[in-house]
Amino acid sequence: MRLVLLGPPGAGKGTQSARLTEKYRIPQLSTGDMLRAAVKAATPVGLEAKAVMDKGGLVPDETVVGIVADRIEAPDAKGGFILDGFPRTVAQAEALAKMLRAKNMELDAVVELKVDDAALLARIVNRVKETLASGGTVRADDNPEAFKVRLDAYHAQTAPVSDFYAKNALLKSVDGMAPVDAVTHAIDDILESSRRPAQTS
Ligand code: ADP
């Protein structure tokens, strides 16, 4: 199963990915997590990405595409993967298509979680509160200013990615405003109907 999860920041991609990882036994490849790990480890990529990420902007396509290209080569991604937070631009979607073509692979589905902007801001505010209450560290970009930039980047650069996948009929939309379990069910239904018959994982 090779899946892309699309949706604005705070749409629930991480929550749903975690569930799908368990069910399908495939890794969640979150470019946000990979970039945060690079920042923490102060790698050249991390040093380059940090300032952009803290402000809520997008890291350059070449950087992110390079990270994903390496990551999907790893043995645990051979049987499939869930891409979370990638592709975020049409150029990234094109680069992914090229990468997969070279490996003779195809995506099984692209699932878009739809959530309206007001609900997203409320979710982020809540995530910050819960993180603080549990003694965790709040993400540097989980503040109203950076969130606005993230949302603007989503509308300007990531929303066209949906159109890109709608063109080849891979795109399926799910109501991300529904309760978490209902969203999981809706995604499951989509994946069951888009599973390739010849595929075993
Ligand atoms: P969100 O919760 O906003 O969806 P992520 O954890 O997916 O956040 O990503 C956090 C930040 O990492 C983004 O705001 C962006 O700066 C950077 N980032 C993650 N994925 C990509 C990508 N595919 N292209 C460019 N930048 C990315």
Boltz pocket constraint, residues with backbone or C-beta under 6 A from the ligand:
constraints:
  - pocket:
      binder: B
      contacts: [[A, 7], [A, 8], [A, 9], [A, 10], [A, 31], [A, 32], [A, 33], [A, 35], [A, 49], [A, 52], [A, 53], [A, 54], [A, 56], [A, 57], [A, 58], [A, 59], [A, 60], [A, 61], [A, 64], [A, 84], [A, 85], [A, 86], [A, 87], [A, 88], [A, 89], [A, 92], [A, 141], [A, 150]]
      max_distance: 6.0
